[in-house]
Amino acid sequence: MRRLLLFDVDGTLVLGGPAKGAFHTALLETYGTAGAIETHSFAGKTDPQIARELLRGAGVDDGEIDAGFPKLWTRYLHHLGDRLPAQPMNVLPGVAQLLEALSGHADVALGLLTGNIVRGAELKLRSVGLFDHFRTGSYGSDSEVRNGLAAIALRRARETWSVDFDAGDVWVVGDTPADVYCGQAAGMRTLGVATGRYGVGDLVAAGADVVVDDLSDTGRAVAVLVE
């Protein structure tokens, strides 16, 4: 085992689904407001960060925000799970084929690095049959600060596989500049995938080591990440 690959979820592996609506409803049930959720960008952020930005913008103080988080996540996960059958996630081009190909490499470990809270990521990926590819990861429920997630993922991977992965042998795969910055902050390499709201130029400008339009070219993606 010599290579660790950490994947973002939304915009990288899957797109769409009911998460924003579930989040909206849960915020209303917990705080009585969802702030300016219709125009607020979720891209590259952790779930707690998104909630705090929305609620601060609506005048809710941090003490009330923190006190409501346990209820918020319970209500969000309830609504997310309830709505997924009718509003399924869409697997992005090439993702299933790439994960199958990577899973066949004995020296490759697959993990997640996502702003989703852990159970939210599991619900989304399990609903489309992708979750079992990933044995570990780091999540928005681990740290509200995105750049703190790479070190957590690396520590958990070392514990999971009993391998002392070097940061230079880790790739972070994501669709936003925030994914790129997160990997860079930990000394990891980054593959930018322009399947979210950011284009190739945005990811190049952020300093991604490699940028692709999508993951449909399995051979090229494997060559970049493994060989």
N, C-alpha and C positions, 0 to 999 in steps of 0.2 A: 504494500500500500504506500504510494508515494505522492498522490495528487488528491487534493480536496477541492471539490467544486461546490460552491454555495449559490443557490438560486433564489432570486426574488420570486414573488408569487404573482401579484396583480400587474398586468401589462407585460409580463415576461413569460410566464407559463400559461396563464389563463386571463380572460377578459370578460367583462359583463357580469351577469348575475345580480342577485338582489341585495348585495351588501350595503349600498348607499341608502336604499329605502329602509332596510332593517336598522341601520345606524340612526337614521332620521327619527323613526318611530321610537327607538329606545331612548334617544336624547329627550324627546318630548315627554315620554313617560317618567323619566328620571328627574329632569330639571325644569320641565315646562317650556323649554325653548330648544331649538336646534340651531340658533344663530343663523348666519347667512349661508346655510349649507348648500343651497342651489348653485351658488357662484364660487364656492370655496374649493381650492385645489387640494385633492387628497394625494397627489402624485409624490412618491418617494418619502412619505411621512409615516410615522408610527400611528397606530390607532389612538393611543393616549394623547399624542401631540395634536392630532386632528381635533379630538374632542376639546382639548384645552383651548386651542386657538378659536374654535367656534364659540365656546362658552364665555371666554374672556371678552370676545367681541360683542357678546350679548349682555355684558355687564355682570357676569357671575364671578365671584371671587374664588381664588385658588382653594381656600379652605372648603368651600361648598363643593367645588369641582372634585377634590380628592375624596371627600366624604361620600359622594354619589357614585364613584367609579365601580365599586362592587355590584351595585344594582344595575348600573349602565351595562356592564359586560354580560351580566346574566340575562338581561332583557334583549340585548343585541344578539347573543348566541341563540336565544329562543327564536327570535324572528328570522334570523339567517337560516337556521335549520328548517324552520317551517316553510320558508318561501323557496328554497332551492329546487324542490321538485318541479315547481311551476315556472321558475326563472333560472334555468341551469346555467352554469358557467360555460364559456366557450374555450376549448383548448386551442392555443395559438399554433400557427403553422409550424410543423416539424418537431414540436415539443415531444409528443409521445414517442416518435421514432428516435429522437436524440436520447431520451432517457433510457429507452430500451438498449440502444447501442452502448451507452456509457455503463449501464448496469452489467454489461458483459465483460467489462474490463476489470480484472482482478485487482489491479493496482490503483483503482479510482474509488474514492469515497464521495457520496452525494449527500449534501445537507441543504437546509433552507436558511436564508437570511432575509427576513421579511418584517415589515412594519405591522403586519397582522398580529393580533393576539394569538396565542398558540392554538386554541381551540377553533378560532375563526379560520386560520390557515388550514387546519385539518379538515374542517367541514367542507371548505371550498375544494380542496384537492381530492379528498376522498370521494366527493360527489362525481368526479370525472375519472376516477381510477388511477390517480397519479400519486397519492400520498405515500403508498408503500415503497416508493423508490427512495424515500428519504428517512434515514435512521435517526437523525438528530438535526439540530438547527438552533437559531436564536430568533426571538420574536419581539413584537412590540410590548408584550406583557413582561419581558425581561428588562427593557429599558425604554424610557420615553424618548431618549436621545438616539437617533439613528446611528450615529458614528460609534456608539458604544456596543453595537450588536456584533461587529466582526470579531472582536476579542472574545466575546461570549461563545460564539459559534466555534471558534478555533479551540477554545478550552474544552468544550463539550465533545468535539470531534476527537481530540486527543484521548479523552476518557473513554469514548465509545469504542474506538478501534485500537486503543493502546499503542498509538503511533504518535511520535513527536513531530507532527507536520510542521514544516517551516513555513512562515508566512509567504515566502517567495514561491512556494509550491501550491498556493491557494489562488483560485480564480473566483471572483464575485461576478455573477451574471445578472444583469439588471437592465431596466428600460429607462431609468432616469439619471440625471446628473447626481442625485443624492446617493444612488447605488454606487456610482463611480467614486464619489468622495469618501463614502464609507469604507470601501475596499482600500483606497489610497491611504486613508488615515491609519490603517493597520499594516501597511506595507504589502498588501496583496495585489495581484494583477486583476484587471477588470475587462470584461467583455460587455460592451454596450449593445443592446438589442433595440432597434427602433420600431417596436411594436406597441408602444404606449403613446403618450401625448407628445413625446420629444422625438425629433428627427435625428437623422445621422449627424448633421452638422452640430446639433446641440451636444451630442454625446462625444463627438470628436473634440469640441471646445472644452468639455469638462475634463478631458485628458484620458479617456478610456484607452487601454492598450490596443484593443481591437474593437471595431464597430461593424455590425452587420444589419441588414434590413430586417431580417427575421432569422429563425432557426431552421428553415426548411432545407438548407443544404447540410445534411447530416455529416457527410464526409468532411466538409470544411470545418464545421463546428468541432468535430472530434479531433481533427488535426490540430486545431488551435488549443483546445483545452487539455489534450492528453499527450500529444506527441511532441 
